[in-house]
Amino acid sequence: MIKLSKMHKRLLALSAVMPIGSAFAQTAATEPQLETVVVTAQRRAENIKDVPVSVSLLKAEKLDVLLSSGQDIRVLAGKVPSLNVESSNGRTFPRFYIRGYGNTDFSTFASQPVSLVYDDVVQENGILKGFPIFDVAGVEVLRGPQGTLFGRNTPAGVVKFESEKPNLKKIEGYYNLSWATHNTVNLEGAANIPLSNEWAMRVSTLRQHRDDFVDNTFTKQNDELEGYNEHAERVQFLYKPSTTFDALFNVHQRSTTGSARLFRANLIKRGTNDFADGYDFTKINTNGKNFQNLTTNGGSARLTWDLGSVRLFSITGYEGVDNYLSRGDIDGGAPGQVPFPVETGGGLQGLHQYSQEFRVESKNAGPLNWQTGVYYFKESADGYSNNYNSDTGAQTSHLASHQNNTAYAAFGSLTYDLSADWILRGGVRYTHDEKDFATTSAINVTQIGPKSVDTNKNKANWDLSATYKINPDVNAYARVATGFRAPSIAAASASVPITVADAETITSYEAGIKADLFNRRARATLSVYNYDVKNQQLTVVGGSSNVTKLINAAKTNGRGIEADFEAFITPDFKVTAGGSYNYTKIDDPSLYVAQCATAKCTITDPIAANGLVSINGNPLPQAPKYTVNATARYNWALANGNLFVLTDWAYRSEINFFLYEAKEFTGKSMVEGGLRVGYNWDGGKYEIAGFARNITNTQRIIGAIDFNNLTGFVNEPRQFGVQFKGNF
């Protein structure tokens, strides 16, 4: 029997968890090095250091730790610099913000300036963006405009998911089970099965459950709300008959039921942003119904031909929503607590999205390389909103709308090596985007204005960047890029007509430095940026009534700095840290919005004679000025395995909930942390761990409703749990 040295045990421990995050390489001196990080930010696999874009990668153990307690995609908020994710719809319909730039629109047809791409297929509608994270190779966050290679609706950036892929080598897989507070169960697993010399299959599944644990003091029912059931599956087939052709087929589905977001009446103490006296997360007094259900499905085919001097790619995608309904007591209370009752439901009767891309990339050994392609997108969606009588549960109104969205684009990009140290890149994309929108049904709603509208826009975007290799370990880059978001349309309501926001455009300037340090035991990146958005699409929500209305701001400014760092302090001790400063400002002296009416909040902006509020000079909503994240992991090599402890922390500064500023609707700064203590053995094949999420039990108001009372909603509570994982 071979006895291992302590150093080799450490390395084996770190190697064993490499699929879950502590990635490194071994030198001849057995000192750990950070592995080379490969990203596809430029649609090619490249060393992250060589990519002239501010990009972060989440993978493996870091993702596993974040998701261990059954949380959804919102858990990514603040885990890399300049990224925020939030939702007023609970586990469905997340909204993404990069560098403070996003969209608070919660309506069924809302568009976002941050694009989410899952396995090379764009997830356009906000409901599609909430697909669960499981069996993924990594999550890339690409900051700044990505309007050349990724295209439509990417002026703020792209969040890019890549699933683990089938392989022809061997049968292998994993299983992952955790149990936590409130009977929160998270079960995840995957199996890779070679079917022949040419075919392989990978099957992945996720099951999540949480018991209801919030009491409704109005109905006198205990443990009535805040539970959920989630399941999702993905099946992939790889066909590789030769070294010059392969095909990857992907089918997936999701089904979610449970509580919608819990709105809590009079949660905020007037004149402050503190909790009102008597607040208790485990209790709510509401007379309305609360639930949501969602079923989605999709599939894709990715074909690759290696033709010698070029590669040809075809990516065909379909995404669909079979049904979606989220219903909640928007006033958050019961008679005697609220000025008037408001219970609503929003949903989709169906959504169908088709996309097709053909792309060709060169394989030149010389200094010039290129890629070019065409793209087609078509979406058809039927959405609706309902109002209900909270006392009887009866539906009192129904407004349904239909939208068709068609877009096509042609794009190209060049890379030229001026010398061994200087690399230039440039790209251009031409896009045509059109939408047709119509009200299809209005029951007990007298619609104001026209019942249909259509828009179309043509736009060319470009980017130009340069990378300079200061030495083999340090690169500097500069980039200027443009992007645009096509016009958006919001459905009518009883008091607001169909509204259209014109296309917005962005010009961004960015520079940065990326370095491997101390013989690759550490890695650091630093970037600075400045952007201007013209005609930014903004969403006015609430004010005097429960409405959503789109407007354009003449100009918005943003600037900031971002940093990422990771290092082996010792062979057993690894740390990561990141942070960002994001300054945003609305620049439009003529722009006014309605203020909180019945809620009577404490406005701090100038108020005009007509009662409207000036938002000129305000930051964008849900845009924290500062974010910080950090992790630390320590490993002890034991006789038969390895003991480890890992902690992770995320901080964000205060945020505005709305376009206007008010004392009550300014979210306080927030720090959330996690702790994980575990033991792995058999070369890392098995692992058992105990964990805590939001270990300090931080409680914060993270969103609000402003048109009725001081209603708000809060962050996830503290959880303790255990987890067991195995590989085969």
N, C-alpha and C positions, 0 to 999 in steps of 0.2 A: 504493500500500500504506500502510495506517495504522500508524504507530508508536505503541506503548503506552508510557506513562510507567512508572517503577518502581512507583509506588503502584498503578496499574491492573494491573500484572502480579501484584503481591501479592494484590490483590483477586480477580483471575481465578484464581489458584492456590487461594486459600481457597474460592472459589465452586466450583471444579472438584471439590474434595474434600468439598463439603458433603454429597453423598449418602453419604459415608463418615465424617462426623462433625464437621468443623470448621465448624459452621453459624454464619452471621452474616448481617446485613443491611448495606446500604451507605447511609450518610448522604450528604447533599449535599456535605459536606466530605470524602467518601471515607474517613472513619474507620470501621473495622469495628465493628459492634455484634453482640452475641449475639442470635440469632434468638429469637423467642417460642417457648417450649416448650409444646406442646399435649399433654395427657394425657387419658385417659378413666377416671381413678380413680373418678369418680362416675357412670360409664356415659354421660356426655356429653363431647364434646370441649370442653376448657376450658384456659385459660392455667394452667400449673402454679402460678403465684403465687396464683391465686384459689382453689385447692383446699385445704380445711381438713384435709389429711391429710399426714403425712410420706411423701413419695413421691420416688423417683429414677427417672430415665430413662436407659437405655443404648441407644445407637443408632449406626449408621453406622460411622465410622472406628474408634471405640473397640471395637465388637464385632468388626470385621474384624481388628483387630490381635490381639485375644485369641484368635480362632479360626484365625489364619493357620497354626498348626502342627498342625492337625487335632485339637484337643482337643474334648472333649464339654462338656455343660452344667455340669459341676463347675467349669469355668474361671471361672464367675461369682462364686465364693466370694471375699468380701472386696473385690469391685470396686465396691460401693456400701456405704454405712454399714449396719451391723447385719445383713448377709446372710452366711450360711455355707451351703455345699453340700458334702456328702461322700457317700461310698458305700463299703460293704464288698463290693459286687458289681461293681466296675469300672465300665464304661461304661453299665451298666444299673442301674435302681433307685436313682436319686439321692435323697438325703434333704435337705430344706431346713429352715433355721432362720432366724428373724427375731427380733431382739432377744433372742437366746439361747433362744428358745422353739421347740422342734421335737420330733422323735421318732426315737430310734435304732433302732427296730424294723426288722429286715431280713426279716421273714417275709412270705410271699406276700400275705397279706390285711391288711397293716399300713395304718393310716390315719395321716395327718399333719395337724398344725394349720396348716400353710402350704399353701394351695391353689395349684395351677398351672393357669392358664387360657390356652389356646391358641386364638386366633381365636374368642373368646367361648364356647368349649366347655371345661368343666372336665375336667381329666385326673386322675381320682380315684385309681386304683391307682398305686402307686409306679413300676411298670414303665412306665406311660404317660408319666410325668413326664420321662423321659429322651429324648424325641423331639429330634432334632438341631436346632441353630440354623442356619438358612440362609434367605436371601432374606426377612429380616424387617425391618419398618419400625422396630421398637423393642421394648425390653423394659422394662416398668414394674415397679418394686418398691414395693408399697403396704404400709407398715408398720402394725402394730396391727390390732385387730379390724376385719374387713370383713363383719360378719355381717348387714348389712341389704341391701345391693345385690348382694353376691356370694354370701352365704349359707353353706351347710353347710361345715364343716371349714375355716373361715377365722379362727379366733381369734387366730392369730399374724400373719396378713397374706396377701397374694396376690402371686404373681409372674405377670405378665400379658404374653404374647407376642402380637404382631400382625404377620401376614404382609404383605408388599407386595401390593397389590391390582391386578387388571387395570384398564385404562382404555381408553376408546374413541378416544383421540387419535391414536396413531401406533404403528408397530412400533418397539420399543426393548427393550433388555435389557443384560446384562453377562455376562462370563465371568471366572473367577478361578481361577488355578492356582498352587499352591505345592508346593515340594519341600523336605524337611528331613531332619535326622539320622535314621538307621535307615530310610531310604527311605520316610519319611512323606510321603504324597501327599494333598493336599486339593484337590479339583476341585469348583467350584460355579458354577452358571450359571442364568440365567433369561431368558425371552423373553416380551414382551407383544405379542400379535397381535390387532388389531381384526379381527373376522370380518365385521362389517356395521355399519350405523349403530346397531344395537341390541345387538350381541353382541361381547364381547371375551374373549380367553383369555390366561391367564398360566401358563406352564409353568416349574417350578423343579426343580432336581436337585442332589444332593450325592453325591459319591463320596469316601470316605476310606480310606486304607490305611496300615498300618505293618508292616514286616517283624518277625518274631520276632527278638529279639536277646539274650535272657537264656539262658545255658547251664544245662543241668541236669546237675550233676556226678554225680548218682545214675545216670541212664541213659546218661551219657557222650555226650549229644547236645548239640551246640552250636547256638545260635540256635533254641531250641525254644519259647520262651514270650515273652509281652508284645506279640505282634502283634494286629492286628485288621483287619477289613474291614467297612465301613459304607456302605450306600447308602440314600438316601431320595429320594422324589419327592413333588411337590405339583402338582396341576393345578386351576386355578380358572377358572370361567366367570362372567362378569358379563353380566346381561341388564338393559338399561335402556331400556324402550320409551317412557318419558316422564319428565318431571321429577318426577312424583309417585309413581313406583314403580320399585324396582330389586330384583334378586335376585342373590345371590352364592352360587355352588355350589363346594364345595371337596372334593376327594378326595386322600388322601395315604397313604403307606405307608413302612415302614421295615424294613430287614433288616440284622441285625448278627451277625457271627461273630467268634471270636477267643478270646483268653485271658480267663479270669475273673480276679478279684483274686488276686494272688500273696501267699499267707500264708507268712511266713518264720519257721521254728522258731528259738527262742532268739535272736531278733533283738536283744532288749533286755538290757543288762548288769544283772544282779541288783543291787538296791539303788539304782539310778539310772534315769534315762530316756535314757541314752546308747546308741548302737549298741554291740553286743557286738564284741569284738575279731575282726578278720577279715572284717567285713561288706563285701560287694561287690555293688552293685546288679545287675551283669551276670551274677551266678551265684546258683543256688539248688540245694539238695540235697533233692529230693522224690521219693517213690515213688508218688504218686497222680496221677490224671489231672486235667487242668485245661483247661476250655473253657467257652464259653457260646454260645448261639445264640438269636436272638429275631426274630420276625416280627410286625409290628403293621400295622394298617390302620384307616382311618377316613374319615369324610365329614361334611359339614355343609351346611345350607341356611340362609342368612340373608336374610330378606325384609323390605323396608321400604316402608311406605305413608305418604306425606305427605297427610294428610286436611285440611290447612288449619290448624286450631287445634291439632291433635295429630299426632304421629307414632306409628305402630304398628309394632312389631318382632316377628318370629317367628324364633326360632333353634332349629333342629333339629339334633341332633348324634348321631353314632354313633362309638364307638371300640372296637376289638377287638384282642385278642392271639390270634394263631393258634397259636403255640407259643412256649414259653420254657423254657430249661433252663440253669442255671448250676451247674457242678460244679467242686469244688476240694478240694485236700488241706488240710483245715482245721487239722490239726496242723502243717502247714507243713514237715514233715521226713521222715526215713526211719528205719528201725529203728536203734536205738542213739542216736538224737538225741532221741526223744520217749518219754514214759512209756507211751503207748498210741496206736495208729493211729486217726485219724478222717478219713474222706473222705465228703463229703456232696454231694448235689445237690438243688436246689430249683427248682420251676418251675410253669408253668401249662399245663394241657392246652387251656385256652381261656378267654377272657374276653369278655363282651359288655356294653357300656355304652350306654344310650340316655338322651338328655336332651332336654327340650323347654321352651322359655321363650317366653311371650308378655308383651310389655312395651309400655306406652303412656306417652309423655311429652308434656307440654304444650309449646306454643310461644307462651306469652303475652308480650305486650310490657309488661305491667304488673309489679308487684312480686312477684306470687305465681306460682310454677311448681312442677310436681310430676311424678312418674313413679310408676307402679304396675304390678304384674304378677303372674304366677303361674309356678311352676317345677315340673317333674317330672323325677325321676331314677330309673333302674333299672339295676342291675348284677347279672350272673350270672357267677360265677367258679368254676373248678375248679382247685385247686392241689394240689401234692403235695411231699413231701420224701422223699429216699431216702438210705440209707446203703450204703457199698460197702466191700469188702475191698481195701485198697490193694495187697496182694501179688498178688492174682489179677484184680482189676478187676471181680469179680462183685458184683452187687447183693445186699445182705444183708437189707434191709428196705424197706418201702414204706408210706407213710401218705398217703392222699388225702382231701381235704375239699372241700365245696361250700358256697358262700355266696351267698345272695340278699340284695341291699340295695335297698330302695325308699324314696324320700323325695319329699315334695312340700312346697311352700311358697307363701305369698302375701306380698307385700311392697309397701311404699309409701314414698315420700320426698317431702318438701316443702322448697322454698327460698323464703324471703321476704325481700325487701329492705326493712328497716325505714327506711332512708334511703340516701342516696348512698354513705354510708361503712359502714353496718352491714348485714350479711347473716346471717340465721339459716338453719340447715338442721337437719332432723330426719328420722328414718326408723324404721320398725319392720318386722320380718319374723317371721312365724309358720312354724315348720317341724315337720313330723312325719317321723321317721326310724325305720326298722325293719330288722332283720337277722335272717335265719334261717341257721343254721350247722349242718353235720352232717359227721361222719366218714363217708366213703363206702367206704373200703377200708383195711384194716390187715393187712399181710402181715409176719409175724414181729415184730409189735408188740402187746404186751398193753396196751390202752388203760386208763388209770385214769379213773374217773368216767363221767358220761353221754356218750353218743355224739352228742348234738345239743343245741343251745341256741338260744334266740331272745331278742331284745331289741327294745324300741321306746321312743321318747322324743319328747315334744312340748316345744317350747321357743319362747318369744318373745324376740327380741333387739331392741335399739334403739340409736340413737345420736343425739347432739345436738351441734351445733357452732355457733360464731359466728366471723365474720371481720370485722375492723375495718381499713379503709383509712386508715392513718396519713397517707399522702400518696399521690400517683399512683404512686410507685415502691416503696412499702413497705406490706405487709400483715401483720397479726398475727392469729393464730387460736387458739382453744381448742376442745377436743373431748373428750367423754366417750362411750365406746362399750362395748358388751357383745358377746360372741360365745360360741359353744359348739361343742364337738365331740361328736358322737353316740357312744354306747357302741361300743367296739371289742372284737373277738374274736380270740383267738390259737388256732391249732390245737394239738391235743394232741401229746405225744411219749411215748416209752416210760416216762418218769419224771414227767411233768407232765400233768395233765388239761387239757381245754379251759379257758382262762381268759377272763374277761370284765372289762373295765375300764369302770366307769360313766362317764356323760357328764361332761365337764369344762366349766366356765364361766369366763369372764374378764370383769373390769371394768377398763377402762383409762382413764386421764386423760392428756391430751396438750396441750401448748401450743407455739406456735412463731411464728417470724417469717420472712418471705420478702421479699427485697429485690432490686431492680435498682439497680445502683450505677454512678456515673460515666458518665452518659448511656448506660446499658445496655452499657457495655464490660465490666461485671462483674455477677455474680449470686451471692447468698449466701442460704443457708437455715440455720436453727437450730431444733431442736425438743428438748423435754424431755418425759419420759413417766414414768408409774408404773402398774404393773398388778398385779393379784392374780388368781391362778388358783385356783379351788376344785376339788378332786377331780382334779387333773391326772393324766392317764394317763401312766404311766412304764413303760418296758420293761426288765425284768431279763434280761440276756443272759449266758449262761455261768455262771460261779461254780464249781459242782461238776460240771457236765456241759454238753453242747452243747444248751442249751434256750433257748427264748424264753417269758417269762411276763409277763403284764400285771398291773400294780398301780395303785392310785390313791394319790397323796399328798394329805393333807388340804388343804394350801395351798402355793402357790409365789408368791414375790414377785419382781418385776422392776422395775428403774428404770434410767434412763440419759439420755444426751444424744447428739444426732446433728447433724452439720454437713456441708454441701456448699458448694463454692465453685468458680467458674470465671471466668476473666477473660482479656481481651487485655491483656497487659503492654505490648506494642507491636503495631502492625499485623501484624507477622510472628511474634509470639511469644504463644502461648496456653498457659495452665496450668489444670489442674483439681486439686482436692483434696477429700478427704472423710474423715470419721472418726466413730467412735462409742465411747461408753463404755456397756457393758451389764453391769449387776449382776444376777445371779439367785441365788435362795436357796430351797432346799427347806425348808419349815417344817412338820415332822411328827415330833415326838419319838418316836412309836410305830412309825416305819417302819424296818425292818431288811431287809437283803438278804444273799444268800450271797456269800462272798468267794472269791477265787481259791483253788482247792483244791490241785491237783497243782502248779500253777505256783509256789506259795509266794512270792507277791509281798509287798512291804513296805507293809502297810496303815497309813495314818496316821489313820484314823477310829477311834472307840471300838468295841471288839469285846465283844459280850455273852458270857455264860457258855456259851451254846449255839453259839458260833462265828459267829453272824450279825453283820453290821456295821451300825452306825447311820449313816444318810445324812442325818440332820437337820442343817441348816445348810450342806449342800454346794451348790455351784453346779450348774446343769443340765449334762449332758454335751454336748460339742461346742459349748460356749458361751464363746467368747473374751471376756474383759472389755474388751479394746481392739482396734479395727481402724483402720487408716489406709490410704488409697489416694491416689495422686497421678499425674498425667500432665503432660508438658511437650512442646510441639511448636514447632519453629522452622522457618521457611520462607525460602529464598533465591530471589528472582526472577532467572532467567538469561535469556539472549537468546531461547531457543526453548522454555523450559519452566521448571520449578521443582524445586529440590533441597530436601529436607526431612529433618529428623531428629525422631524421636518416641521418648520413653521413658515407661514406665509401671511403677508399683511398688505392691505391696500388702503390708501387714503385719498380722499378727494375734498377739495374746498367747497364752500357754499355754492348753491346754484339758484337760478331763477326758475320758477315753475312756468311763468307766463311771459309774454312779450313786455308787459308793463311790470314795474317793480312795486312791491308792497311788503310791509314788514311780515305779514302772516304767510306770504307765499314765496318766501326766500328759504330754501332748504338749508339747514345747518351743515357744516362740514361733518364728514363721517370717516371713521376708521373701523375696518373690520379685519379680524385676523383668524387664522386657523392653526391647529396643531395636530400633528400626526406622529404616533409612536408605534413602531412595528418591528417585526422580526421576519426575515426571509431565510430560506434554507434550500438545500439540494440545488446549489448553484443558482439560486434565485427563482427556481421553478415554482415555489410556493411562497406565499406571504400572508401574514395575518397582522392586522393593525387596529389600533383604536384611534379615533379622531374626534375633533371638535371643530365646528364651523361657527363663525361669529362668536368666538370664545369669550369675548368680553360682554356679550349680550347687549351690544350697541343697539339702541332703538332710535330711529329717525323718521321724520315725516319726509317722504321722497316724492310726493306728488299731491295734487289738490284739484278740487272742483270749486269754481269761484262764483257761480251764478245764483246760488241758493243760500248756502250757509258756509261756515268755515270747514268744509268737508276735506278730508285728506286720506291718504293711504300710506302704509309704512313698509319698512324693509323686512326681510326674513328674520325670524327669531333664531336664537342659539340652538344648536343641535349637538348631541353627543352620539357617537355610534361606533360600530365595529365593522371590519371589512376582511374578507378572505378572497384571495386571488390564486389562480393556478394556471399553469401553461402546459400544453401537451404537444 
